[in-house]
Amino acid sequence: MCEHFFQCPYCWEEISMLLDPSITKQTYVEDCEVCCNPISVSPVFNDGELIGFEAMDIGQ
C-alpha cells in the first residue's frame, strides 16, 4: 500500500488515502475524511509506481 496526498474536490482540504499498487488501473468511491463527501478516485500504477491520479466529485 502507498499513501497519496491530494485536495478534496469538495472542501479543498488536503487529505490522504492508501492506494493499492498491485492493481494497475482502478476506480472506486471513498468518502473524504474531512467533509465526508464521496470522491471518485482513479489511480494508475506502472510497476508499482503511481503514474496517474484523479479525484473527482461524483455530482450528487
LODOZA-767840 format. One line per field, with one value per residue: y, x, z of N, C-alpha, C in turn; residue number from 1; residue in one letter. Coordinates in nm, 2 decimals. Atoms other than C-alpha are relative to their C-alpha. Example, Ala and Ser with C-alpha at 12.3 -4.5 7.8 and 13.67 -1.06 7.14 Angstrom:
// residues 2
n_v = -0.12_-0.11
n_u = 0.09_-0.09
n_w = 0.00_0.00
ca_v = -0.45_-0.11
ca_u = 1.23_1.37
ca_w = 0.78_0.71
c_v = 0.12_0.11
c_u = 0.09_-0.08
c_w = 0.00_0.08
nr = 1_2
rest = a_s
This chain:
// residues 60
n_v = -0.12_-0.13_-0.12_-0.11_-0.13_-0.08_-0.09_0.05_-0.09_-0.07_-0.10_-0.04_0.03_0.11_0.13_0.11_0.13_0.11_0.06_0.14_0.00_0.13_-0.01_-0.10_-0.11_0.03_-0.11_0.04_-0.12_0.00_-0.13_-0.10_0.02_-0.12_-0.04_0.13_0.01_0.11_-0.04_0.10_0.01_0.09_0.01_0.09_0.04_0.07_0.06_-0.04_-0.14_-0.08_-0.08_-0.09_-0.01_-0.10_0.00_-0.09_0.01_0.10_-0.07_0.04
n_u = 0.08_-0.07_0.08_-0.01_0.07_0.07_0.10_0.13_0.06_0.12_-0.04_-0.14_-0.10_-0.10_0.03_-0.08_0.06_-0.09_0.02_-0.05_-0.07_0.01_0.10_-0.05_0.10_0.12_0.09_0.09_0.05_-0.04_0.04_-0.10_-0.02_0.03_0.14_0.08_0.06_-0.05_-0.10_-0.04_-0.15_-0.05_-0.14_-0.06_-0.14_-0.09_-0.11_0.02_-0.01_0.11_-0.03_0.11_0.09_0.11_0.10_0.11_0.12_0.08_0.11_0.12
n_w = 0.00_0.00_-0.04_0.10_-0.05_0.11_-0.04_0.02_0.10_-0.06_-0.10_0.04_-0.11_0.04_-0.07_0.05_0.02_0.03_0.14_0.02_0.13_0.07_0.11_0.09_0.03_-0.08_-0.03_-0.11_-0.07_-0.14_-0.06_-0.05_-0.14_-0.06_0.02_0.02_0.13_0.08_0.11_0.09_0.00_0.11_0.01_0.11_-0.04_0.10_-0.07_-0.14_-0.02_0.04_0.11_0.03_-0.11_0.01_-0.11_0.05_-0.06_0.08_0.05_-0.07
ca_v = 0.00_0.36_0.68_0.96_1.32_1.53_1.80_1.70_1.83_1.94_2.11_2.16_2.03_1.81_1.45_1.12_0.78_0.44_0.31_-0.05_-0.06_-0.43_-0.32_-0.13_0.07_0.11_0.34_0.34_0.58_0.67_0.94_1.25_1.21_1.58_1.66_1.30_1.37_1.08_1.11_0.91_0.80_0.67_0.58_0.43_0.24_0.11_-0.14_-0.04_0.33_0.58_0.74_0.90_1.01_1.17_1.26_1.40_1.48_1.23_1.50_1.44
ca_u = 0.00_0.11_-0.02_-0.11_-0.20_-0.44_-0.70_-1.06_-1.27_-1.55_-1.38_-1.03_-0.86_-0.55_-0.64_-0.46_-0.57_-0.40_-0.37_-0.31_-0.03_-0.10_-0.39_-0.27_-0.58_-0.88_-1.17_-1.36_-1.55_-1.42_-1.55_-1.34_-1.20_-1.28_-1.62_-1.75_-1.85_-1.80_-1.49_-1.44_-1.07_-0.88_-0.52_-0.30_0.02_0.31_0.55_0.41_0.47_0.19_0.19_-0.16_-0.42_-0.76_-1.00_-1.34_-1.67_-1.94_-2.20_-2.46
ca_w = 0.00_-0.06_0.09_-0.15_-0.05_-0.26_-0.23_-0.17_-0.47_-0.23_0.07_-0.08_0.24_0.19_0.27_0.22_0.10_0.10_-0.26_-0.37_-0.63_-0.71_-0.93_-1.23_-1.31_-1.08_-1.00_-0.67_-0.44_-0.10_0.14_0.23_0.58_0.65_0.49_0.43_0.07_-0.18_-0.41_-0.72_-0.70_-1.01_-0.95_-1.23_-1.14_-1.36_-1.20_-0.85_-0.91_-0.92_-1.26_-1.27_-1.02_-1.04_-0.76_-0.87_-0.71_-0.81_-0.89_-0.63
c_v = 0.12_0.11_0.11_0.11_0.08_0.09_-0.06_0.10_0.07_0.11_0.06_-0.02_-0.11_-0.12_-0.10_-0.12_-0.10_-0.06_-0.13_0.00_-0.13_0.00_0.11_0.12_-0.03_0.13_-0.04_0.13_-0.02_0.14_0.08_-0.02_0.13_0.04_-0.11_-0.01_-0.11_0.05_-0.12_0.01_-0.09_0.01_-0.09_-0.03_-0.07_-0.06_0.05_0.15_0.08_0.09_0.09_-0.01_0.10_-0.02_0.10_-0.02_-0.09_0.07_-0.03_0.08
c_u = 0.09_-0.09_0.02_-0.08_-0.05_-0.10_-0.14_-0.07_-0.13_0.05_0.14_0.10_0.09_-0.04_0.10_-0.08_0.11_-0.04_0.07_0.07_0.00_-0.10_0.04_-0.09_-0.13_-0.08_-0.09_-0.05_0.04_-0.04_0.12_0.00_-0.04_-0.15_-0.10_-0.07_0.07_0.09_0.02_0.15_0.04_0.15_0.05_0.15_0.07_0.11_0.00_0.02_-0.12_0.03_-0.12_-0.10_-0.11_-0.10_-0.11_-0.13_-0.09_-0.14_-0.13_-0.12
c_w = 0.00_0.03_-0.10_0.06_-0.12_0.07_-0.02_-0.10_0.05_0.10_-0.02_0.11_-0.06_0.08_-0.06_-0.01_-0.02_-0.13_-0.01_-0.13_-0.07_-0.11_-0.09_-0.02_0.08_0.02_0.11_0.07_0.15_0.06_0.05_0.15_0.08_-0.01_-0.03_-0.13_-0.08_-0.11_-0.09_-0.02_-0.11_0.00_-0.12_0.05_-0.12_0.08_0.15_0.03_-0.05_-0.11_-0.04_0.12_-0.03_0.11_-0.04_0.09_-0.08_-0.04_0.06_-0.05
nr = 1_2_3_4_5_6_7_8_9_10_11_12_13_14_15_16_17_18_19_20_21_22_23_24_25_26_27_28_29_30_31_32_33_34_35_36_37_38_39_40_41_42_43_44_45_46_47_48_49_50_51_52_53_54_55_56_57_58_59_60
rest = m_c_e_h_f_f_q_c_p_y_c_w_e_e_i_s_m_l_l_d_p_s_i_t_k_q_t_y_v_e_d_c_e_v_c_c_n_p_i_s_v_s_p_v_f_n_d_g_e_l_i_g_f_e_a_m_d_i_g_q
